[in-house]
């Protein structure tokens, strides 16, 4: 009996000692990191913003060893706005909300729709993009004509998404259909399964659906499942300081054109893409590109270009046809003019190797003309427009932008002023005169679409 009490006495004391050290550890931790600090104060003290997001083409992914993606770019600008570094946390879709609640991240930015269920647990920022849920099906599968026509069909969606919430609402309204929930399967993968006819239907926000149609040209974007919704960032309930800063940032991003610039980089004209053209591009990536791929890679390396961007230019120029000829008598894979061929030191524009060398060398010359631009991405866009319509016309468009009070070093401004070169009111005041200024805008945007597709394909 004495031993029992003695052991209990020792146990109680051990528990007490352990509790003391735990308490001491907590006190030390709180003293060091400031447990009384608000989340925003902690971010500014540590100098790090922890972004909770998801690995997906519309949020965050790596290309050429560098992070990219719409949500990543936007969050990076927010971190700059706060003057802190950005740390990325990717716990998987189904774990994002629990990570936020547990303090393992500061904000969720992952293409989240504001829903009633989510509002009960979290606060959301001001919206930054309107979207609409749409049915996605294969071109050989008839999609439903309306919501009532969902009857007897089976849809596949990811668990815990706004898609699941909407399908539950439709089911409760009396429409008899089935849906299958998948854990942590990206929407892109479900769209791929539709494209490969492994499943018949899925649901995606229209920005995701149209973006994925670039990579899976046999899908079709069907009926909307509900009215327009909004995407926003999520923070913990009552985190008013954090929410205020995010909303201030979105106001700043709207007023400065930053939000539109990032949106255009990833989503420009995605709804206007021709699926038949995309299908042909995918086919020619397999049948024609391999003949010229090594030449393109070797020459691109010399000038520090991403070879996939150059390949996109080649396709836009000639559809990978070395004998291509335009009505203005430019020839070859990169549609080099006679004057440019002489300037770049080549003799035969129809020779694939010579055409690629001349075209890339000339593109580099255009890039160097815009090396004063701080943003390398912007300088590439200006150079591509110059490759198409000529450097002189681009400088005219820049001057028009200055005269109109636009930011002349932004592609967004040139998208406005280049088409004005076809209007007498404007081109009569320029040095180089009339130009079909809408063409370089379309030219650049098509190249960016082809480039995006190539980035998503495993070609090396």
C-alpha positions as CSV (number, residue, x, y, z in Angstrom):
1,X,0.0,0.0,0.0
2,X,2.9,2.4,0.9
3,X,4.5,1.6,-2.4
4,X,1.3,2.5,-4.2
5,X,1.1,5.9,-2.5
6,X,4.8,6.4,-3.0
7,X,4.5,5.7,-6.7
8,X,1.5,8.0,-7.0
9,X,3.4,10.7,-5.2
10,X,6.3,10.3,-7.7
11,X,3.9,10.2,-10.7
12,X,2.1,13.4,-9.5
13,X,5.4,15.2,-9.0
14,X,6.6,14.1,-12.5
15,X,3.4,15.3,-14.0
16,X,3.8,18.6,-12.1
17,X,7.4,18.9,-13.3
18,X,6.4,18.2,-16.9
19,X,3.6,20.6,-16.7
20,X,6.0,23.3,-15.5
21,X,8.3,22.7,-18.4
22,X,5.5,22.7,-20.9
23,X,4.2,26.0,-19.4
24,X,7.8,27.4,-19.4
25,X,8.1,26.4,-23.1
26,X,4.8,28.1,-23.9
27,X,5.9,31.2,-22.1
28,X,9.2,31.3,-23.9
29,X,7.5,30.7,-27.2
30,X,5.0,33.5,-26.5
31,X,7.7,35.9,-25.5
32,X,9.7,35.1,-28.6
33,X,7.0,35.2,-31.2
34,X,4.4,37.3,-29.5
35,X,1.2,35.2,-28.9
36,X,-0.8,38.4,-28.3
37,X,0.1,39.6,-31.8
38,X,-2.6,39.7,-34.4
39,X,-2.0,37.7,-37.6
40,X,-1.1,40.8,-39.5
41,X,1.3,41.9,-36.8
42,X,2.9,38.5,-36.8
43,X,3.3,38.6,-40.6
44,X,5.0,42.0,-40.4
45,X,7.2,40.9,-37.5
46,X,8.4,37.7,-39.1
47,X,8.5,39.2,-42.6
48,X,6.6,36.2,-44.1
49,X,3.1,35.8,-45.5
50,X,2.1,32.1,-45.6
51,X,-0.2,31.4,-48.6
52,X,-2.4,28.3,-48.5
53,X,-3.1,27.3,-52.1
54,X,-3.5,24.2,-54.3
55,X,-1.3,22.8,-57.0
56,X,-3.2,23.5,-60.2
57,X,-2.8,25.4,-63.5
58,X,-5.2,28.2,-62.3
59,X,-3.5,28.6,-58.9
60,X,0.1,27.6,-58.5
61,X,2.6,25.3,-60.3
62,X,6.2,25.2,-61.3
63,X,7.5,25.8,-64.8
64,X,11.3,25.7,-65.7
65,X,12.0,25.5,-62.0
66,X,10.1,28.7,-61.2
67,X,6.8,29.1,-59.4
68,X,3.9,30.5,-61.5
69,X,0.1,30.6,-61.7
70,X,-2.6,33.2,-61.4
71,X,-3.1,33.0,-57.6
72,X,0.6,32.8,-57.0
73,X,1.3,36.0,-59.1
74,X,-1.5,37.8,-57.3
75,X,-0.3,36.7,-53.9
76,X,3.3,37.6,-54.7
77,X,2.1,41.1,-55.4
78,X,0.2,41.2,-52.2
79,X,3.3,40.1,-50.3
80,X,5.1,43.0,-52.0
81,X,2.3,45.3,-51.0
82,X,2.9,44.3,-47.4
83,X,6.7,44.4,-47.9
84,X,7.1,40.8,-46.8
85,X,8.3,37.5,-48.3
86,X,5.9,34.9,-49.6
87,X,5.8,31.3,-48.3
88,X,3.7,28.7,-50.1
89,X,1.7,26.0,-48.2
90,X,0.1,23.2,-50.3
91,X,-1.7,20.8,-48.0
92,X,-4.0,19.4,-50.7
93,X,-7.5,20.7,-51.5
94,X,-9.4,18.9,-48.8
95,X,-7.0,20.2,-46.1
96,X,-6.8,23.8,-47.0
97,X,-9.5,25.0,-44.7
98,X,-8.3,23.0,-41.7
99,X,-4.8,24.4,-42.2
100,X,-6.2,28.0,-42.1
101,X,-8.2,27.2,-38.9
102,X,-5.1,25.7,-37.3
103,X,-2.9,28.7,-38.0
104,X,-0.7,26.8,-40.5
105,X,-1.3,29.6,-43.1
106,X,-2.5,33.1,-43.2
107,X,-4.8,33.2,-46.2
108,X,-6.3,30.8,-48.8
109,X,-6.0,31.9,-52.4
110,X,-7.0,29.0,-54.6
111,X,-9.9,30.0,-56.9
112,X,-12.4,29.8,-54.0
113,X,-16.1,30.6,-54.7
114,X,-17.9,32.4,-51.9
115,X,-20.6,30.0,-50.7
116,X,-23.1,30.1,-47.8
117,X,-21.4,27.1,-46.1
118,X,-18.0,28.6,-46.3
119,X,-19.2,32.0,-45.0
120,X,-20.4,30.3,-41.8
121,X,-16.8,29.3,-41.0
122,X,-14.6,31.9,-42.7
123,X,-14.5,35.5,-43.9
124,X,-14.0,36.4,-47.5
125,X,-12.3,39.3,-49.2
126,X,-13.9,41.5,-51.8
127,X,-14.4,39.5,-55.1
128,X,-11.7,39.7,-57.7
129,X,-13.2,37.5,-60.5
130,X,-16.7,36.6,-61.7
131,X,-17.1,32.9,-62.7
132,X,-20.0,30.5,-63.5
133,X,-20.2,26.8,-63.0
134,X,-20.6,24.9,-66.2
135,X,-21.1,21.3,-67.3
136,X,-18.1,19.8,-69.2
137,X,-18.6,16.9,-71.6
138,X,-16.9,15.3,-74.6
139,X,-17.7,16.6,-78.0
140,X,-19.2,13.2,-78.9
141,X,-21.5,13.1,-75.9
142,X,-24.7,15.2,-75.9
143,X,-24.7,17.5,-73.0
144,X,-27.9,18.4,-71.0
145,X,-30.0,21.2,-72.6
146,X,-31.0,22.5,-69.2
147,X,-30.9,21.6,-65.5
148,X,-33.9,19.4,-65.7
149,X,-32.2,17.5,-68.5
150,X,-29.6,16.3,-65.9
151,X,-32.1,13.5,-65.1
152,X,-30.5,10.0,-65.1
153,X,-27.0,11.4,-65.8
154,X,-24.0,10.9,-63.6
155,X,-21.6,13.7,-62.8
156,X,-18.1,13.5,-61.2
157,X,-16.8,16.3,-59.0
158,X,-14.3,16.8,-56.3
159,X,-15.5,16.5,-52.7
160,X,-15.8,19.7,-50.7
161,X,-16.1,22.0,-53.7
162,X,-18.8,24.6,-54.5
163,X,-19.7,22.1,-57.3
164,X,-20.8,19.5,-54.8
165,X,-22.8,22.1,-52.9
166,X,-24.6,23.1,-56.1
167,X,-25.3,19.6,-57.2
168,X,-26.8,18.9,-53.7
169,X,-29.1,21.9,-54.2
170,X,-30.2,20.6,-57.6
171,X,-30.8,17.1,-56.2
172,X,-33.0,18.5,-53.4
173,X,-35.1,20.5,-55.9
174,X,-36.3,17.2,-57.3
175,X,-34.0,16.5,-60.4
176,X,-33.2,12.8,-60.4
177,X,-29.5,12.4,-61.3
178,X,-26.4,10.9,-59.7
179,X,-23.1,12.4,-58.7
180,X,-19.8,10.8,-57.6
181,X,-17.5,12.5,-55.3
182,X,-13.7,12.3,-55.6
183,X,-11.1,13.1,-52.9
184,X,-8.3,15.5,-53.7
185,X,-8.6,14.9,-57.5
186,X,-7.9,18.2,-59.3
187,X,-10.6,19.5,-61.6
188,X,-8.1,19.4,-64.4
189,X,-7.8,15.6,-63.9
190,X,-11.6,15.2,-64.1
191,X,-11.7,17.2,-67.3
192,X,-8.9,15.0,-68.7
193,X,-11.0,12.0,-67.8
194,X,-13.9,13.5,-69.8
195,X,-11.6,14.2,-72.7
196,X,-10.4,10.6,-72.7
197,X,-14.0,9.4,-72.3
198,X,-13.3,7.7,-69.0
199,X,-16.3,9.6,-67.5
200,X,-19.1,11.5,-69.3
201,X,-19.6,14.7,-67.2
202,X,-17.9,16.9,-64.7
203,X,-18.4,20.5,-63.5
204,X,-15.9,23.3,-63.6
205,X,-15.9,27.1,-63.2
206,X,-15.9,28.6,-66.6
207,X,-12.4,30.1,-66.3
208,X,-11.0,26.6,-65.5
209,X,-13.1,24.9,-68.2
210,X,-12.0,27.2,-71.0
211,X,-8.4,27.2,-69.9
212,X,-8.4,23.4,-69.9
213,X,-10.0,23.3,-73.4
214,X,-6.6,24.5,-74.6
215,X,-5.0,21.3,-73.4
216,X,-8.0,19.0,-74.0
217,X,-9.6,20.3,-77.3
218,X,-12.2,17.6,-77.5
219,X,-14.1,18.8,-74.5
220,X,-17.1,21.1,-74.8
221,X,-18.3,23.7,-72.3
222,X,-22.0,23.0,-71.7
223,X,-24.8,24.7,-69.8
224,X,-24.3,26.8,-66.7
225,X,-25.5,25.2,-63.4
226,X,-26.3,28.5,-61.7
227,X,-26.0,32.3,-61.8
228,X,-22.6,34.1,-61.8
229,X,-20.6,33.7,-58.7
230,X,-17.4,35.3,-57.4
231,X,-13.9,34.2,-56.5
232,X,-12.3,35.6,-53.3
233,X,-9.6,34.9,-50.8
234,X,-10.5,33.4,-47.4
235,X,-9.3,34.3,-43.9
236,X,-10.3,33.1,-40.5
237,X,-13.4,34.5,-38.9
238,X,-13.0,37.9,-37.3
239,X,-9.5,38.4,-38.7
240,X,-10.5,42.0,-39.5
241,X,-7.0,43.4,-39.9
242,X,-6.0,40.8,-42.4
243,X,-9.2,41.2,-44.4
244,X,-8.8,44.9,-44.4
245,X,-5.3,44.7,-45.9
246,X,-6.4,42.2,-48.6
247,X,-9.3,44.5,-49.6
248,X,-6.9,47.5,-49.7
249,X,-4.6,45.5,-51.9
250,X,-7.4,44.5,-54.3
251,X,-8.5,48.1,-54.5
252,X,-4.9,49.1,-55.3
253,X,-4.6,46.2,-57.9
254,X,-7.8,47.4,-59.6
255,X,-6.9,51.0,-59.7
256,X,-3.4,50.4,-61.0
257,X,-4.5,47.8,-63.6
258,X,-2.3,45.2,-61.9
259,X,-5.3,42.8,-61.5
260,X,-6.2,43.1,-65.1
261,X,-2.6,42.6,-66.1
262,X,-2.3,39.3,-64.2
263,X,-5.7,38.2,-65.3
264,X,-4.8,38.8,-69.0
265,X,-1.6,36.9,-68.6
266,X,-3.5,33.7,-67.7
267,X,-7.0,34.1,-69.0
268,X,-7.0,36.6,-71.9
269,X,-9.6,35.6,-74.6
270,X,-9.8,32.0,-73.3
271,X,-13.5,31.9,-74.4
272,X,-12.7,32.9,-78.0
273,X,-10.3,30.1,-78.7
274,X,-11.3,27.9,-81.6
275,X,-11.3,24.2,-80.4
276,X,-10.7,23.1,-84.0
277,X,-7.5,25.2,-84.3
278,X,-6.4,23.8,-80.9
279,X,-7.0,20.3,-82.1
280,X,-4.9,20.9,-85.2
281,X,-2.1,22.4,-83.0
282,X,-2.0,19.4,-80.8
283,X,-1.8,17.1,-83.8
284,X,1.0,19.1,-85.4
285,X,3.0,19.1,-82.1
286,X,3.1,15.3,-82.6
287,X,3.5,15.1,-86.4
288,X,5.5,18.2,-87.4
289,X,7.3,19.8,-84.5
290,X,9.7,16.9,-83.9
291,X,11.5,17.6,-87.2
292,X,12.5,21.1,-86.1
293,X,12.5,20.8,-82.3
294,X,16.3,20.3,-81.9
295,X,17.0,23.3,-84.2
296,X,14.6,25.5,-82.2
297,X,16.1,24.4,-78.9
298,X,19.7,24.9,-80.0
299,X,19.1,28.4,-81.4
300,X,16.8,29.4,-78.4
301,X,19.6,28.5,-76.0
302,X,22.0,30.9,-77.7
303,X,19.7,33.9,-77.0
304,X,18.3,32.8,-73.7
305,X,14.8,32.2,-75.0
306,X,12.4,29.5,-73.8
307,X,12.3,27.2,-76.8
308,X,8.6,26.5,-76.2
309,X,7.9,30.2,-76.7
310,X,9.9,30.2,-80.0
311,X,8.1,27.0,-81.1
312,X,4.8,28.8,-80.5
313,X,6.0,31.7,-82.7
314,X,7.0,29.2,-85.4
315,X,3.6,27.6,-85.4
316,X,1.8,30.9,-85.5
317,X,4.0,32.0,-88.4
318,X,3.9,28.8,-90.6
319,X,2.0,26.0,-88.9
320,X,5.4,24.2,-88.9
321,X,5.4,24.3,-92.7
322,X,8.9,25.2,-94.1
323,X,7.4,26.1,-97.5
324,X,4.8,28.5,-96.1
325,X,4.3,31.7,-98.1
326,X,2.1,34.7,-97.2
327,X,0.4,37.2,-99.5
328,X,3.1,39.7,-98.5
329,X,5.8,37.3,-99.8
330,X,7.3,36.4,-96.5
331,X,8.6,32.8,-96.6
332,X,9.6,29.8,-94.5
333,X,9.1,28.5,-91.0
334,X,9.4,31.9,-89.4
335,X,8.1,34.0,-92.3
336,X,11.2,36.0,-92.8
337,X,11.2,38.9,-95.3
338,X,13.8,39.3,-98.0
339,X,15.2,42.4,-96.2
340,X,15.3,40.6,-92.8
341,X,17.0,37.6,-94.4
342,X,19.8,39.8,-95.8
343,X,20.1,41.6,-92.5
344,X,20.3,38.4,-90.5
345,X,22.8,36.9,-92.9
346,X,20.9,34.0,-94.5
347,X,20.5,33.1,-98.1
348,X,17.6,30.6,-98.3
349,X,14.4,31.5,-96.4
350,X,12.9,28.1,-97.2
351,X,15.8,26.2,-95.5
352,X,14.3,25.3,-92.0
353,X,17.6,25.8,-90.2
354,X,18.4,29.1,-91.8
355,X,14.8,30.4,-91.3
356,X,14.9,29.4,-87.6
357,X,18.3,31.1,-87.1
358,X,17.2,34.3,-88.8
359,X,13.8,34.4,-87.1
360,X,15.2,33.9,-83.6
361,X,18.1,36.4,-84.2
362,X,15.6,39.0,-85.4
363,X,13.3,38.3,-82.4
364,X,16.3,38.9,-80.1
365,X,17.0,42.2,-81.9
366,X,13.4,43.3,-81.1
367,X,13.7,42.2,-77.5
368,X,16.8,44.3,-77.1
369,X,15.0,47.4,-78.3
370,X,12.7,47.0,-75.3
371,X,15.4,46.2,-72.7
372,X,14.5,49.4,-70.9
373,X,11.3,47.7,-69.7
374,X,11.7,46.4,-66.2
375,X,9.3,43.5,-66.7
376,X,10.9,40.9,-68.9
377,X,7.5,39.4,-69.7
378,X,6.3,42.8,-71.0
379,X,9.4,43.2,-73.2
380,X,8.7,39.8,-74.8
381,X,5.2,40.9,-75.7
382,X,6.4,44.2,-77.2
383,X,9.0,42.3,-79.2
384,X,6.5,39.8,-80.5
385,X,4.2,42.6,-81.6
386,X,7.2,44.2,-83.4
387,X,8.1,40.9,-85.1
388,X,4.6,40.9,-86.5
389,X,3.8,44.5,-87.4
390,X,7.2,46.2,-87.3
391,X,9.1,48.1,-84.6
392,X,8.1,51.5,-86.1
393,X,4.4,50.8,-85.8
394,X,4.8,49.7,-82.2
395,X,6.7,52.9,-81.3
396,X,3.8,54.8,-82.9
397,X,1.4,52.9,-80.6
398,X,3.6,53.7,-77.6
399,X,3.4,57.4,-78.5
400,X,-0.4,57.2,-78.8
401,X,-0.5,55.6,-75.3
402,X,1.6,58.5,-73.9
403,X,-0.7,61.0,-75.6
404,X,-3.8,59.3,-74.1
405,X,-2.2,59.2,-70.6
406,X,-1.9,55.4,-70.6
407,X,1.1,53.5,-69.1
408,X,3.2,53.2,-72.2
409,X,5.4,50.4,-70.8
410,X,2.4,48.0,-70.3
411,X,1.2,45.6,-72.9
412,X,-2.3,46.3,-71.7
413,X,-2.0,49.8,-73.0
414,X,-0.7,48.6,-76.4
415,X,-3.6,46.3,-76.7
416,X,-5.7,49.5,-76.7
417,X,-3.5,51.7,-78.9
418,X,-2.3,49.3,-81.6
419,X,-5.8,48.8,-83.1
420,X,-6.0,52.6,-83.4
421,X,-3.3,52.6,-86.1
422,X,-6.1,51.5,-88.5
423,X,-8.1,54.8,-87.8
424,X,-7.2,57.9,-89.8
425,X,-7.7,60.1,-86.8
426,X,-4.7,58.4,-85.2
427,X,-2.4,57.1,-87.9
428,X,-2.2,60.5,-89.7
429,X,-0.5,61.8,-86.6
430,X,2.1,59.0,-86.5
431,X,5.5,58.6,-88.1
432,X,4.9,55.2,-89.8
433,X,1.3,55.7,-90.7
434,X,-1.5,53.1,-91.2
435,X,-1.3,49.6,-89.9
436,X,-3.8,46.8,-89.3
437,X,-3.1,47.2,-85.6
438,X,-5.5,44.6,-84.4
439,X,-3.4,41.9,-86.1
440,X,-0.4,42.1,-83.7
441,X,-2.7,42.0,-80.7
442,X,-4.3,38.8,-82.0
443,X,-0.9,37.5,-83.1
444,X,0.6,37.9,-79.6
445,X,-2.5,36.4,-77.9
446,X,-2.5,33.3,-80.1
447,X,1.2,32.8,-79.5
448,X,0.6,33.0,-75.7
449,X,-2.1,30.3,-76.1
450,X,0.2,28.0,-78.0
451,X,3.0,28.7,-75.6
452,X,0.8,27.8,-72.6
453,X,-0.2,24.5,-74.2
454,X,3.4,23.6,-74.9
455,X,4.3,24.4,-71.3
456,X,1.8,21.9,-70.1
457,X,3.0,19.2,-72.3
458,X,5.9,16.9,-71.5
459,X,8.0,17.3,-74.6
460,X,11.5,16.9,-73.2
